[in-house]
């Protein structure tokens, strides 16, 4: 199963890099991944989470990044609200990611 997870992760990662994932696919992938992978039991102290490449958390984080970068379009198409309502962990993951992006924007503005 580990090899299959790594293969799936690499395929999704390649699709993200090439920009070949359509918005409908992203919505379906988020639903599928969050329904079929375990939630984290606890967060690491200080909010730092260690994620191994190819793990179920790695595929979740890849999709979270994709959702954050395409948030407006996914919300307009009503693909994300349903997933957010069904999967609270997705909302938590996205808020963490958006918080990190906001910090990067603030740091960038200072330079």
Buried (B, 14 or more C-beta within 10 A) or exposed (E): EEEEBBEBBEEBBEBBEEEEBEBEBBBEBBBEBBEEBEBBEEEEEEEEEEBEEBBBBBBBBBBBBBBBEBEEEBEEBEBBEEBBEEBEBBBBBBEBBBEEEEEEEEEEEEE
